[in-house]
């Protein structure tokens, strides 16, 4: 996995490589939850995981 950060006014861009099976699962989640793009879906998945693991409220 490789990660690249790029700064923006609001968000920081991170480039991550996923294998095709994981990407397919992310796409299924995106469609089920009706997100308009993968980035939104991935951000929400990360938020949910951090909440569940008690890293954020």
Residue pairs with C-beta under 8 A, 6 or more apart in sequence:
1 16
1 17
2 15
2 16
2 17
3 14
3 15
3 16
4 13
4 14
4 15
5 12
5 13
5 14
6 12
6 13
6 14
6 15
7 13
18 26
26 38
26 41
26 42
26 45
27 38
29 35
29 41
29 45
30 37
30 38
30 40
30 41
33 41
33 44
35 41
35 44
47 56
50 56
51 57
